[in-house]
Amino acid sequence: MKLKSSLALLGTLAVTTTALTALAAPAGAASGALAYACKDPLNRDFTFTVEADTNAPAAVKVGQSFTPTVTAKVTVPSALRETLAGLGAATVEGGTNAAGESTSFGFAVDGAAGQLPATVPVTPVPASGDLVVPATAVGTAITPAAVGTVKLTAGNFTAVLAGKTTSGGASTLSPYKVTCTLNPGQDATVDTVAVTADGTVPPTAAQETTTKVKASYAKKAKKIVATVKVGSDDKAATGKAKVLVKLGKKTVKKLTVSVKGGKARAVVKNVTKPGTYKVTVSYAGDDTHEKSKGKATVKVS
């Protein structure tokens, strides 16, 4: 499951297993890039933003082990990038300082903490703009013991980066230690894995939808145009919708239109008889969206 999510580049990866009384579908991370309050080697304050992917499976069987790999990137603000360049750093990469510290993810399973060494490849320091640094860490094996979910979350981190000059020597003050604290009030979820009896992904509950219809009459073209919007949380409803146009009790037209990205359009031609027409649109739903209905009226004169 390669879910675009947020994790500290060099961050804490907390993994918790939650037993469920009623099995629910796994939920991927909904947060965007996480914001961190960071201090550089000169004790200055900066805000880093981070994103990550994992290769954790969507679901596993009870007792089945899996070992997630985290591939993350951090955006270092331009002001700190300028400092690194000013110290002669043409590139940065994972390093070890005099205290023996190196880049790693904190790692916890049901509160049992550990560490994941992270690999930070050689990354050029650009001449302008932000510095984006990638990192990869291979987790330890996780073996869920009960039906439920395994949730991976991000926390605080410390980075140790070695700067090198264009000639390959160490840049001034290298290696650089940066400590970062996750800003409060954020959803730090990176991934959620369903733990089921057979290892299959539980069905996802369909989203509720609302169907709104706007109808207008083009007198010269003698046609009614109905614009349909199927609203949902993800704004991605697809499938078919039936359109019924009536004048009083008489059916003027029945047609079916395709819904893509929550939108559809229906055109009824050769409409000349005066009166108030009623347009009813019935969205049929799809695998992840519930059905709904909307109505509109349009006057023809």
Residue pairs with C-beta under 8 A, 6 or more apart in sequence:
1 28
1 54
1 55
1 56
1 57
1 58
1 191
1 193
2 53
2 54
2 55
3 28
3 29
3 53
3 54
3 190
3 191
4 29
4 51
4 53
5 28
5 29
5 31
5 51
5 52
5 53
5 54
5 189
5 190
5 191
6 29
6 31
6 32
6 33
6 34
6 50
6 51
6 52
6 154
6 186
6 188
6 190
7 13
7 34
7 50
7 51
7 52
7 54
7 70
7 72
7 154
7 188
7 190
8 34
8 36
8 50
8 52
8 72
8 74
8 105
8 154
8 155
8 156
8 157
8 180
8 182
9 48
9 50
9 52
9 72
9 73
9 74
9 133
9 134
9 135
9 157
9 159
10 72
10 74
10 103
10 104
10 105
10 118
10 120
10 135
10 157
10 158
10 159
10 180
11 36
11 50
11 72
11 105
11 106
11 154
11 155
11 156
11 157
11 180
11 182
12 105
12 106
12 107
12 108
12 154
12 155
12 156
12 157
12 182
13 70
13 105
13 106
13 107
13 108
13 116
13 137
13 139
13 152
13 153
13 154
13 155
13 190
14 106
14 107
14 108
14 152
14 153
14 154
14 155
15 107
15 108
15 109
15 110
15 139
15 142
15 150
15 151
15 152
15 153
16 108
16 109
16 110
16 111
16 150
16 151
16 153
17 109
17 110
17 144
17 145
17 146
17 148
17 149
17 150
17 151
17 195
18 148
18 149
18 151
19 146
19 147
19 148
20 147
20 148
20 149
23 147
23 194
23 196
23 202
24 149
24 202
25 194
25 201
25 202
25 203
25 204
25 205
26 58
26 59
26 149
26 192
26 193
26 194
26 201
26 202
27 189
27 192
28 189
28 191
28 192
29 187
29 189
29 190
29 191
29 192
30 187
30 189
31 186
31 187
31 188
31 189
32 51
33 49
33 50
33 51
33 75
34 49
34 50
34 51
34 154
34 182
34 183
34 186
34 188
35 47
35 48
35 49
35 182
35 183
35 186
36 47
36 48
36 49
36 50
36 156
36 157
36 180
36 181
36 182
36 183
37 45
37 47
37 180
37 181
37 183
38 45
38 46
38 47
38 48
38 178
38 179
38 180
38 181
39 45
39 46
39 178
39 179
39 180
40 46
40 80
40 83
40 176
40 178
41 173
41 176
41 177
41 178
42 83
44 80
46 76
46 77
46 79
46 80
47 77
47 183
48 74
48 75
48 76
48 77
48 180
49 74
49 75
50 72
50 73
50 74
50 75
50 154
51 72
51 73
52 70
52 71
52 72
52 73
52 154
52 190
53 70
53 71
53 72
54 68
54 69
54 70
54 71
54 152
54 190
54 191
55 68
55 69
56 66
56 68
56 150
56 152
56 191
56 193
57 66
57 193
58 193
58 194
58 201
59 193
59 194
59 195
59 196
59 199
59 200
59 201
59 202
60 66
60 144
60 150
60 193
60 194
60 195
60 196
60 199
61 195
61 196
61 197
61 198
61 199
62 144
62 145
62 146
62 147
62 195
62 196
62 197
63 143
63 144
63 145
64 143
64 144
64 199
65 141
65 142
65 143
66 141
66 142
66 193
67 138
67 139
67 140
67 141
67 142
68 139
68 142
68 152
68 191
69 136
69 137
69 138
69 139
70 105
70 116
70 136
70 137
70 139
70 190
71 134
71 135
71 136
72 134
72 135
72 136
72 137
73 132
73 133
73 134
73 135
74 132
74 133
74 135
74 159
75 130
75 131
75 132
76 130
76 131
76 132
76 133
77 130
78 128
78 129
78 130
78 131
80 131
81 125
81 126
81 129
81 130
81 131
84 92
84 125
84 131
84 163
84 171
84 176
85 125
85 127
87 163
87 171
87 172
87 173
87 174
88 163
88 165
88 171
88 172
89 125
89 163
89 164
89 165
89 171
89 174
90 124
90 125
90 164
90 165
90 166
90 171
91 122
91 123
91 124
91 125
91 163
91 164
92 120
92 122
92 123
92 125
92 131
92 133
92 161
92 162
92 163
92 164
92 176
93 120
93 121
93 122
93 123
93 161
93 162
93 164
94 102
94 103
94 118
94 119
94 120
94 121
94 135
94 160
94 161
94 162
95 102
95 103
95 160
95 161
95 162
95 174
95 175
96 102
96 160
96 162
96 175
97 160
97 175
97 177
101 158
101 160
101 177
102 117
102 160
103 117
103 118
103 120
103 135
103 158
103 159
103 160
103 161
104 115
104 116
104 117
104 118
104 137
104 158
105 115
105 116
105 118
105 137
105 157
106 113
106 114
106 115
106 116
106 155
106 156
106 157
107 113
107 114
107 115
107 116
107 139
107 140
108 114
109 140
109 142
114 140
116 137
116 138
116 139
116 140
117 137
118 135
118 136
118 137
119 135
119 136
119 137
120 133
120 134
120 135
120 159
120 161
121 134
122 164
123 131
123 132
123 133
123 134
125 131
125 163
133 161
142 150
144 150
144 193
144 195
146 195
147 195
147 196
147 197
148 195
149 192
149 193
149 194
149 195
150 192
150 193
150 195
151 189
151 191
151 192
151 193
152 189
152 190
152 191
152 192
152 193
153 188
153 189
153 190
154 182
154 188
154 190
155 182
155 188
156 179
156 180
156 181
156 182
157 179
157 180
158 177
158 178
158 179
158 180
159 176
159 177
159 178
159 180
160 175
160 176
160 177
161 174
161 175
161 176
161 178
162 170
162 174
162 175
162 176
163 170
163 171
163 172
163 173
163 174
163 175
163 176
164 170
164 171
164 174
165 171
182 188
194 201
194 202
196 202
204 288
206 285
206 287
206 288
206 289
206 290
207 232
207 233
207 234
207 288
207 289
207 290
208 232
208 290
208 292
209 230
209 231
209 232
209 237
209 283
209 285
209 289
209 290
209 291
209 292
210 230
210 231
210 232
210 292
210 294
211 228
211 229
211 230
211 231
211 241
211 281
211 282
211 283
211 292
211 293
211 294
212 228
212 229
212 231
212 294
213 226
213 227
213 228
213 229
213 279
213 280
213 281
213 294
213 295
213 296
214 226
214 227
214 296
215 224
215 225
215 226
215 227
215 277
215 279
215 296
215 297
215 298
216 224
216 225
216 227
216 298
217 223
217 224
217 225
217 271
217 277
217 298
217 299
217 300
218 224
218 225
221 269
222 269
222 270
222 271
222 272
223 267
223 268
223 269
223 270
223 271
224 245
224 267
224 268
224 271
224 277
224 279
224 298
224 300
225 265
225 266
225 267
226 243
226 245
226 265
226 266
226 267
226 268
226 279
226 281
226 296
227 263
227 265
228 241
228 243
228 257
228 259
228 263
228 264
228 265
228 266
228 281
228 283
228 294
229 262
229 263
230 237
230 241
230 259
230 262
230 263
230 264
230 283
230 289
230 292
231 237
231 262
232 262
232 289
234 288
235 261
235 262
236 261
236 262
236 289
237 259
237 261
237 262
237 283
237 286
237 289
238 259
238 260
238 261
238 286
238 289
239 258
239 259
239 283
239 284
239 285
239 286
239 289
240 256
240 257
240 258
240 259
240 283
240 284
241 256
241 257
241 258
241 259
241 264
241 281
241 282
241 283
241 284
242 254
242 255
242 256
242 281
242 282
242 284
243 253
243 254
243 255
243 256
243 257
243 266
243 268
243 279
243 280
243 281
244 251
244 253
244 254
244 279
244 280
244 281
244 282
245 251
245 252
245 253
245 254
245 268
245 277
245 278
245 279
245 280
246 252
246 277
246 278
246 280
247 273
247 275
247 276
247 277
247 278
248 275
252 268
252 271
252 277
253 268
255 266
255 268
257 264
257 265
257 266
258 264
259 283
264 281
266 279
266 281
271 277
271 300
272 300
273 300
274 300
274 301
275 299
275 300
276 297
276 298
276 299
276 300
277 297
277 298
277 299
277 300
278 295
278 296
278 297
279 295
279 296
279 297
279 298
280 293
280 294
280 295
281 293
281 294
281 295
282 291
282 293
283 289
283 291
283 292
283 293
283 294
284 291
285 291
285 292
